[in-house]
Amino acid sequence: MVTSLKQTHIDEILRHAREAVPYECCGLIGGHDARTQTVYPLRNIATDPLVTYEAAPEDLFAAQRLMRERGEQLLAIYHSHPRSHDPRPSETDVRLAYYPSAVYFIVGLAGEEPRLRAFHISEREGRWELVEFEVIAGDDR
């Protein structure tokens, strides 16, 4: 199933990524039936946020609680690679991919325009694959 991402959600993710520069940002995306509903920006508390991300546990738990209250499922996880123009999962991204059913969005900020790519990552199998997603207009609920 192809994930449908609202343009307004892409805008939120890009804004978060730009605000975090030079560090990586991270967050969750909740929704239903592969259609995004809410973006949950999280604080990156990684020891070296220039090259990796780790969500603040209290932010992560709060986002998961809100998703449950709203009846949403975790559809995707996003983070940024501020110095990449063609973002791909790093070895660390693959090693720490604990949600195999989630889509992983990575924002590359090094080019003239930001580039958003989507992946399925299998920590267990140690691999990743590029996946398609569609952008839908508006903020219909």
Buried (B, 14 or more C-beta within 10 A) or exposed (E): EEBBBBEBBBEBBBEBBBEBEEBBBBBBBBBEEBBBBBBBBBBBBBEEBEBBBBBBEEBBEEBBEBBEEEEBBBBBBBBBBBBBEEBEBBEEBBEBBEEEEBBBBBBBBEEEEBBBBBBBBEBEEEEBEEBEBEEBEEEEE
